[in-house]
Amino acid sequence: MATFLYRLGRSSFRRRRLVALLWAVVLAACAFAAAKAPAAAEDGFSMPGTESQKAFDLLDQRFPGGNSNTADARIVLVAPEGQKVTAGPNKAAIEKIVADVAGGDQVKGALDPFKTAGAVSKDGTTAYSTVSYDVQSVDLTDATTEALQDAAKAGRDAGLTVELGGSALVPEGELGGTTELVGVAAAAVVLLITFGSLAAAGLPLLTAIVGIGVGVASIIAIGMSTTTTTLALMLGLAVGIDYALFIVSRYRTERADGHDAEEAVARAVGTAGSAVVFAGLTVVIALAGLSVVGIPVLTKMGLAAASTVVIAVLVAITLLPALLGFFRNAVLPRTRRKARGRQRAGDGRPGTGIRWARFVIRRPLAVLVLSVLGLGLISAPALDLQLGMPGDESKPTSTTQRRAYDALADGFGPGFNGPLTVVVDAKHAKDPKAAAAGAAKELSATDGVVAVTPPAFNEAGDTAVLTAVPSTGPSSADTTDLVRTIRDEARDLESGTGAKMLVTGTTAVNIDVSQKVTDALLPYLALVVGLAFLLLMVVFRSLLVPLKAALGFLLSVAAAFGTVVAVFQWGWLADALGVEQTGPVMSVMPIFLIGVVFGLAMDYEVFLVTRMREAYVHGERPGEAIVTGFRHSARVVGAAAVIMIAVFAGFIGMSDSMIKMMGVGLASAVFFDAFVVRMTIVPAVLALLGDRAWWLPGWLAKAVPQVDVEGEKLNHAAPATPAEPAPDPVGV
C-alpha cells in the first residue's frame, strides 16, 4: 500500500498541471449536471415491511390517486379573543380566504371548514381548512405559495389569527448557509494557527471544497434530496479538511528531515496517505452499513455520504500532491523557508502533546479510571433515551408551522396533530359494511381515542378508511401504546368478521420506524464493528489495538447519546442552542450517530496509533513509541478534531431539528472521542499493555496481509536526499 501510494504521489507531483486540470474538468462537469438536474422530492421516513407501510401500499391499490405524494397545506384560523369564527364578519372573511386559495392553478381543492365535519372546534374559536395540490411540494410555483401567503395576510387584516402548516411550506433545503461558513472560517483559523502558513492552511480548505463540490454536485445530479445533500456536505467538508491536514503535516515533516519537495510529497502520500485510505475505508464501512437497517432514506444518506468520503480520499492522494508541487515551499513554516540546510522536526523544548503523553504513561491506571468514569457519568442520561420523529412541534415558535400546530392543539386537543389512519381491508369479509362499522365501534370504545370518523369506502366497496384521533400528542408514549392496543384489537376483528384492520398515518409510521431501528441496532453494530476490527487488525497487525479502538468508540458514542438526551429531551442548554421544544430523540439518530461516529473515531485511531506503530516497528520501546506518536500526531489530531467540531457545530444553527440534532451529536462525539478516548485512554491502555499491545499470533500473522502503513519499505526503496541549497520557487 505504502509503495503504491508513494508512486501515485510522485506521479501526481510530476504531472501536477494535468492532475489539477482533470479535477477542474470533473468539478465543472458535475456542477453542470447538477444545475440541469430537476429538483428532487423530499425523502419520507417509510419502512418497507411494516404494518404502516403495508397500509399505505393497500391504499394505493384500492384508492387509485388518493394516496399521492402531492403537496398539501393547512390554514388554521383563530377568532379574536372573546369572539367565534362562526360570527358573521369572521365567517365571511374565512369563506373568502378559502375561495381565493381554491382558485389557484395548482390547487386540487380547498375544504370549507363550515361545510366539513369537525373542522370547527367545539368552543367555536378555531377552524381550519385543508388545501390539496396536484403537484409535489418541490414543484409548487412561486405564484402558488405567494397566493397562500396572501390569503393568510388577508385573514390577519380582517382581525383573525392565521397560521399555515403542511408540506407546501416545507423549505427546499438549507444548503450553504451562514452556519456552514462559520464552520469553514473556524477551520481556516485553526489551520493557520497550526501551520503558521497561509498556503498550508489554504490547501486543505481548497481540496475539501473541491471534494465536496464534486460529491454534492453528483448527489444533486442524480436526484437525491436536500437532507441527503446536507449530510454529505457535513461529512465531506470535515473529512476532506482532515485528510489533507494529515498529508500536508507529514510533507512538512519530511521536508524538515532533509528530503526535497518531490520525495517529501511521495513519502507523505505513501505514509500519511496510507492512513488516510484506511481511515476513509472505516468511514465508508460505517456509512454504507446503514443500508442494513432497511430504511430507504437512511440508506440513501449513508451511501451518498460514503461516496463523498471516497471522493475526499481520492482528492487527498492525487490533487493535494499536485497542488503541493505548485506550493512546495510556501506550505513550510517561515523559519524553514529561510533556512538553508537540514532542520530536524521536533527539535527544541517538548510540546504540549509530548508532555501530556509522558504524564499519561507515568500514571496510566489513574488516568484510565478517571477518564472512563467521566465518560460514564456523561453517558448516564442516555438511559432515558426516548425515540420518535420530531414534527412541527419541534420547530421554533417564530415559524408559522409551529404556531399552527399549537393553535390546533389548543382548539382540537393534542392528538389532532397526529391522527391515526385506520384501513379496514374487508375484501374477504362476508359483510364489508358491517365489518367497517364494527371497527369504528371498537375504535370509539378504545381508551385514548377521542373521535372516530365514519368509514369511507372505495368504489369497489371492499376497503374502508377511518380516522381515529388520540387524546395525546403524536410523540407521546401513550400514543405509542394506543397504536399497539389497536393492532391487538385488529386480530379480534379479523377472527370475527374476516376483515383486516391496519393502522397507518405519519404517527404510526414514526412508531414503526423507531421500533425497526431499535431492532436493527445490535446487528448493525456487530456488522460495522466486526468489519472495522478486521480492517484495523490488518493495519496495526495486532489483536488488542483494534479491540481497544472498538471499546473506546462505545464510550464515545454513549457520551454523545447522553449529551443529545440532556439537550433535546431534558432541555439542558436548550435556549443557548436554539432548541425551543424538548421531546423524543429522532428515531434514526442512534443508528446514524453510531455509523458516522464510528467512522470518525477510527480516523483518529488510525492517524494517532499509526505513528506509534511506526516508531515501535523502527525499534523504539512501547513507552517511547507512544511519546513519538504524540510528538508527530498529537497537534495535528487535535487541530483536526477542533476543525471537525467547528464544522459540525456550524450545523447547530440550522432550523431543521434533524440537522440540528446531528450537529450537536457529532460535535460532542468528536470532542469525547478525540480528546478523551484517543488522546487520553488510548495512550493509557497502550502503556499498561506494553509489548503485548502489538502482539499477533504467529499463524494469524502469516494469514494477515502486509499493507505497510508505516512505510517501512520506503526506507529501503528511497533513501533521503540532501536538502536543497536554496528554496524551491513557489508556483502560483
Beta strands, then each sheet from edge to edge (+ up, - down):
strand 1: 72-78
strand 2: 107-110
strand 3: 126-133
strand 4: 161-165
strand 5: 387-388
strand 6: 420-425
strand 7: 449-452
strand 8: 456-457
strand 9: 463-470
strand 10: 500-504
strand 11: 585-586
sheet 1: 2+ 3- 1+ 4-
sheet 2: 5+ 11+
sheet 3: 7+ 9- 6+ 10-
sheet 4: 7+ 9- 8+
end
